Amino acid sequence: MNLYEVIRWGNDADDVFTGGANGPDTCFLIRAGSVEQAAGLADAELARRPSKVVSNWAEAVHLLGVEQAKEDLPRVLRGPYVQHAYTHGWRCWHRDSASDPWVERP
């Protein structure tokens, strides 16, 4: 299983300085077999937390590495947590709407 950081740009806080689309991002650490599976788990969590200021679906996925645990069950390991998301050279995929396919970007 792979480890992914799945990201929704911004956060749902209503603070003028740290909330909304320009604030730190909403992230999840997820164990999954594919980008689509990781994003689906994050999307399900985000759907439970509707927001009026940011999207309710993931907009980016970063491949962090491979998990060495013996368990082979896809799941959210951590999140949501709020921080600025940076690529750091990892493979990454993006989409512009919830129905768009994931596209890898260099």
N, CA, C and O atoms as a DFTB+ gen file, in Angstrom:
424 C
 N C O
     1  1       0.841      -1.178       0.000
     2  2       0.000       0.000       0.000
     3  2       0.889       1.246       0.000
     4  3       1.977       1.260       0.576
     5  1       0.400       2.269      -0.652
     6  2       1.113       3.542      -0.708
     7  2       0.605       4.497       0.361
     8  3      -0.511       4.357       0.860
     9  1       1.439       5.467       0.702
    10  2       1.039       6.542       1.598
    11  2       0.861       7.809       0.773
    12  3       1.742       8.200       0.007
    13  1      -0.279       8.433       0.942
    14  2      -0.607       9.653       0.205
    15  2      -0.963      10.769       1.175
    16  3      -1.517      10.527       2.247
    17  1      -0.635      12.000       0.778
    18  2      -1.205      13.162       1.437
    19  2      -2.243      13.700       0.455
    20  3      -1.922      14.057      -0.678
    21  1      -3.480      13.749       0.909
    22  2      -4.575      14.230       0.077
    23  2      -4.967      15.610       0.588
    24  3      -5.119      15.813       1.793
    25  1      -5.130      16.559      -0.335
    26  2      -5.249      17.966       0.041
    27  2      -6.495      18.622      -0.534
    28  3      -6.845      18.437      -1.700
    29  1      -7.142      19.384       0.311
    30  2      -8.155      20.341      -0.140
    31  2      -7.535      21.708       0.089
    32  3      -7.085      22.009       1.195
    33  1      -7.507      22.539      -0.951
    34  2      -6.910      23.866      -0.804
    35  2      -7.718      24.692       0.184
    36  3      -8.937      24.808       0.052
    37  1      -7.054      25.258       1.158
    38  2      -7.696      26.084       2.167
    39  2      -8.349      25.270       3.267
    40  3      -8.194      24.051       3.336
    41  1      -9.085      25.969       4.129
    42  2      -9.765      25.306       5.244
    43  2     -11.081      26.011       5.509
    44  3     -11.339      27.090       4.976
    45  1     -11.904      25.396       6.330
    46  2     -13.257      25.922       6.528
    47  2     -13.386      26.882       7.706
    48  3     -14.501      27.221       8.103
    49  1     -12.264      27.326       8.271
    50  2     -12.326      28.307       9.361
    51  2     -12.825      29.644       8.825
    52  3     -12.569      29.995       7.673
    53  1     -13.530      30.376       9.658
    54  2     -14.056      31.670       9.219
    55  2     -13.161      32.840       9.639
    56  3     -13.564      33.997       9.520
    57  1     -11.973      32.556      10.120
    58  2     -11.025      33.596      10.498
    59  2     -10.554      34.348       9.251
    60  3     -10.206      33.723       8.248
    61  1     -10.541      35.639       9.302
    62  2     -10.183      36.474       8.157
    63  2      -8.745      36.228       7.702
    64  3      -8.460      36.301       6.507
    65  1      -7.844      35.940       8.626
    66  2      -6.435      35.819       8.291
    67  2      -5.987      34.386       8.002
    68  3      -5.095      34.178       7.180
    69  1      -6.583      33.407       8.655
    70  2      -6.086      32.033       8.505
    71  2      -7.118      31.068       7.935
    72  3      -6.821      29.883       7.783
    73  1      -8.297      31.530       7.622
    74  2      -9.332      30.638       7.108
    75  2      -9.610      30.833       5.638
    76  3      -9.038      31.706       4.986
    77  1     -10.493      30.009       5.131
    78  2     -10.933      30.126       3.745
    79  2      -9.942      29.564       2.749
    80  3      -8.997      28.864       3.113
    81  1     -10.173      29.879       1.491
    82  2      -9.390      29.314       0.391
    83  2      -7.921      29.720       0.407
    84  3      -7.081      28.996      -0.127
    85  1      -7.595      30.857       1.006
    86  2      -6.201      31.312       1.023
    87  2      -5.470      30.965       2.317
    88  3      -4.303      31.318       2.483
    89  1      -6.142      30.283       3.228
    90  2      -5.507      29.876       4.473
    91  2      -4.753      28.573       4.305
    92  3      -4.681      28.033       3.201
    93  1      -4.188      28.063       5.392
    94  2      -3.530      26.756       5.338
    95  2      -4.497      25.697       4.799
    96  3      -5.715      25.840       4.912
    97  1      -3.946      24.650       4.222
    98  2      -4.743      23.636       3.541
    99  2      -5.224      22.539       4.486
   100  3      -4.636      22.302       5.541
   101  1      -6.300      21.880       4.084
   102  2      -6.848      20.752       4.830
   103  2      -6.248      19.484       4.241
   104  3      -6.405      19.215       3.050
   105  1      -5.555      18.697       5.075
   106  2      -4.802      17.541       4.587
   107  2      -5.213      16.257       5.302
   108  3      -5.729      16.286       6.419
   109  1      -4.973      15.141       4.637
   110  2      -5.189      13.810       5.188
   111  2      -3.989      12.943       4.831
   112  3      -3.481      13.017       3.712
   113  1      -3.535      12.129       5.768
   114  2      -2.539      11.096       5.492
   115  2      -3.319       9.810       5.291
   116  3      -4.051       9.378       6.181
   117  1      -3.167       9.194       4.122
   118  2      -4.013       8.050       3.770
   119  2      -3.182       6.900       3.234
   120  3      -2.252       7.095       2.451
   121  1      -3.532       5.698       3.669
   122  2      -2.965       4.466       3.128
   123  2      -3.959       3.974       2.078
   124  3      -5.137       3.780       2.379
   125  1      -3.487       3.771       0.847
   126  2      -4.386       3.325      -0.221
   127  2      -3.574       2.668      -1.338
   128  3      -2.349       2.777      -1.389
   129  1      -4.279       1.998      -2.210
   130  2      -3.641       1.323      -3.331
   131  2      -3.502       2.184      -4.570
   132  3      -2.753       1.832      -5.482
   133  1      -4.216       3.317      -4.624
   134  2      -4.167       4.177      -5.803
   135  2      -4.526       5.608      -5.417
   136  3      -5.047       5.867      -4.332
   137  1      -4.237       6.520      -6.323
   138  2      -4.592       7.926      -6.139
   139  2      -6.106       8.059      -5.985
   140  3      -6.587       8.760      -5.094
   141  1      -6.846       7.389      -6.850
   142  2      -8.307       7.468      -6.823
   143  2      -8.878       6.939      -5.508
   144  3      -9.814       7.518      -4.956
   145  1      -8.325       5.863      -5.018
   146  2      -8.798       5.292      -3.751
   147  2      -8.487       6.243      -2.589
   148  3      -9.328       6.442      -1.712
   149  1      -7.309       6.820      -2.577
   150  2      -6.933       7.771      -1.522
   151  2      -7.855       8.986      -1.551
   152  3      -8.355       9.414      -0.511
   153  1      -8.075       9.535      -2.730
   154  2      -8.944      10.705      -2.857
   155  2     -10.371      10.369      -2.454
   156  3     -11.044      11.194      -1.836
   157  1     -10.841       9.182      -2.789
   158  2     -12.194       8.778      -2.403
   159  2     -12.377       8.739      -0.899
   160  3     -13.430       9.127      -0.394
   161  1     -11.370       8.276      -0.176
   162  2     -11.448       8.258       1.286
   163  2     -11.477       9.680       1.843
   164  3     -12.248       9.971       2.758
   165  1     -10.644      10.564       1.298
   166  2     -10.646      11.954       1.748
   167  2     -11.949      12.647       1.382
   168  3     -12.494      13.404       2.184
   169  1     -12.454      12.396       0.179
   170  2     -13.720      13.006      -0.249
   171  2     -14.861      12.616       0.683
   172  3     -15.721      13.437       1.002
   173  1     -14.863      11.366       1.113
   174  2     -15.917      10.909       2.036
   175  2     -15.834      11.664       3.363
   176  3     -16.863      12.034       3.929
   177  1     -14.632      11.891       3.853
   178  2     -14.459      12.658       5.097
   179  2     -14.867      14.117       4.905
   180  3     -15.525      14.700       5.766
   181  1     -14.477      14.699       3.784
   182  2     -14.814      16.101       3.524
   183  2     -16.323      16.292       3.325
   184  3     -16.867      17.337       3.684
   185  1     -16.984      15.307       2.767
   186  2     -18.437      15.399       2.568
   187  2     -19.173      15.457       3.904
   188  3     -20.272      16.005       3.988
   189  1     -18.568      14.893       4.944
   190  2     -19.169      14.931       6.287
   191  2     -18.969      16.274       6.969
   192  3     -19.559      16.542       8.016
   193  1     -18.129      17.121       6.367
   194  2     -17.817      18.429       6.941
   195  2     -18.092      19.513       5.906
   196  3     -17.160      20.160       5.428
   197  1     -19.348      19.718       5.557
   198  2     -19.648      20.705       4.512
   199  2     -19.153      22.093       4.889
   200  3     -19.188      22.489       6.054
   201  1     -18.695      22.817       3.889
   202  2     -18.150      24.158       4.096
   203  2     -18.755      25.127       3.098
   204  3     -19.044      24.763       1.957
   205  1     -18.941      26.345       3.531
   206  2     -19.442      27.391       2.641
   207  2     -18.306      28.177       1.991
   208  3     -18.543      28.946       1.060
   209  1     -17.071      27.993       2.473
   210  2     -15.963      28.816       1.990
   211  2     -14.924      28.060       1.154
   212  3     -14.135      28.690       0.449
   213  1     -14.908      26.743       1.218
   214  2     -13.974      25.941       0.415
   215  2     -14.700      24.722      -0.131
   216  3     -15.811      24.410       0.296
   217  1     -14.073      24.038      -1.070
   218  2     -14.706      22.874      -1.697
   219  2     -14.876      21.731      -0.695
   220  3     -14.219      21.699       0.346
   221  1     -15.751      20.812      -1.019
   222  2     -15.993      19.637      -0.177
   223  2     -15.405      18.384      -0.817
   224  3     -15.924      17.285      -0.621
   225  1     -14.348      18.540      -1.566
   226  2     -13.662      17.435      -2.237
   227  2     -12.169      17.755      -2.337
   228  3     -11.765      18.917      -2.281
   229  1     -11.373      16.723      -2.485
   230  2      -9.915      16.877      -2.552
   231  2      -9.494      17.424      -3.906
   232  3     -10.086      17.096      -4.935
   233  1      -8.470      18.258      -3.893
   234  2      -8.009      18.890      -5.121
   235  2      -6.597      18.485      -5.535
   236  3      -6.183      18.744      -6.665
   237  1      -5.852      17.847      -4.617
   238  2      -4.492      17.420      -4.934
   239  2      -4.146      16.182      -4.115
   240  3      -4.665      15.971      -3.019
   241  1      -3.257      15.374      -4.678
   242  2      -2.768      14.170      -3.997
   243  2      -1.263      14.093      -4.211
   244  3      -0.778      14.230      -5.334
   245  1      -0.525      13.871      -3.120
   246  2       0.924      13.687      -3.186
   247  2       1.252      12.257      -2.775
   248  3       0.757      11.775      -1.757
   249  1       2.073      11.587      -3.552
   250  2       2.558      10.252      -3.196
   251  2       3.771      10.434      -2.289
   252  3       4.799      10.957      -2.718
   253  1       3.649      10.000      -1.029
   254  2       4.734      10.172      -0.060
   255  2       5.689       8.988      -0.043
   256  3       6.888       9.158       0.180
   257  1       5.162       7.784      -0.277
   258  2       6.011       6.602      -0.245
   259  2       5.190       5.347      -0.075
   260  3       3.981       5.339      -0.311
   261  1       5.854       4.289       0.336
   262  2       5.221       2.988       0.515
   263  2       5.194       2.656       1.993
   264  3       6.191       2.822       2.696
   265  1       4.044       2.183       2.460
   266  2       3.933       1.783       3.862
   267  2       4.409       0.348       4.017
   268  3       4.159      -0.493       3.153
   269  1       5.087       0.074       5.106
   270  2       5.649      -1.249       5.343
   271  2       4.813      -2.108       6.289
   272  3       5.221      -3.224       6.612
   273  1       3.664      -1.625       6.739
   274  2       2.817      -2.389       7.656
   275  2       2.275      -3.621       6.954
   276  3       2.141      -3.645       5.731
   277  1       1.968      -4.635       7.732
   278  2       1.429      -5.875       7.172
   279  2      -0.046      -5.744       6.827
   280  3      -0.567      -6.496       6.003
   281  1      -0.712      -4.793       7.457
   282  2      -2.135      -4.587       7.183
   283  2      -2.306      -4.037       5.772
   284  3      -1.546      -3.171       5.340
   285  1      -3.300      -4.541       5.062
   286  2      -3.506      -4.155       3.672
   287  2      -4.862      -3.491       3.480
   288  3      -5.506      -3.669       2.447
   289  1      -5.296      -2.722       4.483
   290  2      -6.612      -2.092       4.454
   291  2      -6.469      -0.601       4.174
   292  3      -5.807       0.104       4.936
   293  1      -7.084      -0.100       3.080
   294  2      -7.031       1.337       2.826
   295  2      -7.766       2.087       3.929
   296  3      -8.851       1.678       4.343
   297  1      -7.174       3.194       4.414
   298  2      -7.855       3.973       5.448
   299  2      -7.163       5.307       5.671
   300  3      -6.014       5.514       5.281
   301  1      -7.900       6.203       6.309
   302  2      -7.344       7.489       6.719
   303  2      -6.500       7.233       7.970
   304  3      -7.013       6.736       8.973
   305  1      -5.231       7.566       7.915
   306  2      -4.341       7.370       9.053
   307  2      -4.299       8.598       9.951
   308  3      -4.122       8.488      11.164
   309  1      -4.462       9.770       9.341
   310  2      -4.433      11.023      10.099
   311  2      -5.225      12.073       9.332
   312  3      -5.123      12.178       8.110
   313  1      -6.000      12.835      10.057
   314  2      -6.672      13.953       9.413
   315  2      -8.146      14.026       9.733
   316  3      -8.743      13.076      10.240
   317  1      -8.712      15.162       9.431
   318  2      -8.050      16.250       8.729
   319  2      -7.134      17.048       9.645
   320  3      -7.432      17.249      10.822
   321  1      -6.034      17.493       9.099
   322  2      -5.153      18.424       9.790
   323  2      -4.919      19.608       8.864
   324  3      -4.982      19.473       7.642
   325  1      -4.652      20.757       9.446
   326  2      -4.529      21.989       8.666
   327  2      -3.071      22.435       8.677
   328  3      -2.477      22.654       9.732
   329  1      -2.514      22.563       7.480
   330  2      -1.145      23.042       7.308
   331  2      -0.991      23.463       5.844
   332  3      -1.818      23.101       5.007
   333  1       0.037      24.206       5.538
   334  2       0.306      24.532       4.145
   335  2       0.854      23.285       3.463
   336  3       1.786      22.659       3.968
   337  1       0.284      22.921       2.321
   338  2       0.718      21.732       1.585
   339  2       1.783      22.124       0.566
   340  3       1.582      23.034      -0.238
   341  1       2.901      21.437       0.609
   342  2       3.996      21.668      -0.331
   343  2       4.323      20.352      -1.015
   344  3       4.201      19.290      -0.406
   345  1       4.733      20.410      -2.264
   346  2       5.008      19.191      -3.017
   347  2       6.322      18.539      -2.603
   348  3       6.392      17.310      -2.558
   349  1       7.345      19.291      -2.305
   350  2       8.653      18.749      -1.888
   351  2       9.228      17.758      -2.891
   352  3      10.012      16.891      -2.506
   353  1       8.861      17.861      -4.171
   354  2       9.398      16.959      -5.183
   355  2       8.667      15.631      -5.310
   356  3       9.061      14.797      -6.125
   357  1       7.608      15.409      -4.523
   358  2       6.853      14.159      -4.628
   359  2       6.042      14.133      -5.917
   360  3       5.734      15.177      -6.492
   361  1       5.704      12.937      -6.358
   362  2       4.756      12.828      -7.468
   363  2       3.434      13.412      -6.998
   364  3       3.039      13.206      -5.851
   365  1       2.743      14.142      -7.875
   366  2       1.495      14.765      -7.463
   367  2       0.469      14.749      -8.596
   368  3       0.814      14.776      -9.777
   369  1      -0.787      14.705      -8.199
   370  2      -1.921      14.686      -9.107
   371  2      -2.874      15.785      -8.678
   372  3      -2.981      16.094      -7.491
   373  1      -3.573      16.379      -9.650
   374  2      -4.522      17.454      -9.374
   375  2      -5.794      17.237     -10.184
   376  3      -5.798      16.518     -11.184
   377  1      -6.872      17.870      -9.735
   378  2      -8.108      17.932     -10.500
   379  2      -8.782      19.266     -10.195
   380  3      -8.595      19.842      -9.123
   381  1      -9.571      19.746     -11.161
   382  2     -10.208      21.054     -11.028
   383  2     -11.643      20.982     -10.542
   384  3     -12.204      21.999     -10.136
   385  1     -12.251      19.802     -10.573
   386  2     -13.597      19.616     -10.021
   387  2     -13.713      18.183      -9.535
   388  3     -12.897      17.330      -9.885
   389  1     -14.719      17.926      -8.735
   390  2     -14.890      16.596      -8.137
   391  2     -15.103      15.516      -9.193
   392  3     -14.798      14.349      -8.945
   393  1     -15.617      15.877     -10.355
   394  2     -15.894      14.882     -11.398
   395  2     -14.753      14.742     -12.408
   396  3     -14.805      13.868     -13.273
   397  1     -13.728      15.586     -12.311
   398  2     -12.596      15.510     -13.240
   399  2     -11.692      14.325     -12.904
   400  3     -11.629      13.901     -11.750
   401  1     -10.990      13.789     -13.911
   402  2     -10.012      12.735     -13.622
   403  2      -8.770      13.340     -12.981
   404  3      -8.497      14.532     -13.128
   405  1      -8.027      12.508     -12.275
   406  2      -6.772      12.948     -11.674
   407  2      -5.705      13.013     -12.755
   408  3      -5.560      12.076     -13.539
   409  1      -4.958      14.111     -12.805
   410  2      -3.917      14.319     -13.805
   411  2      -2.601      14.544     -13.069
   412  3      -2.491      15.422     -12.213
   413  1      -1.607      13.731     -13.422
   414  2      -0.298      13.899     -12.791
   415  2       0.374      15.148     -13.347
   416  3       0.351      15.399     -14.552
   417  1       0.967      15.916     -12.458
   418  2       1.694      17.129     -12.856
   419  2       3.123      17.023     -12.384
   420  3       3.391      16.583     -11.266
   421  1       4.049      17.432     -13.251
   422  2       5.467      17.366     -12.866
   423  2       5.809      18.378     -11.788
   424  3       6.958      18.452     -11.353
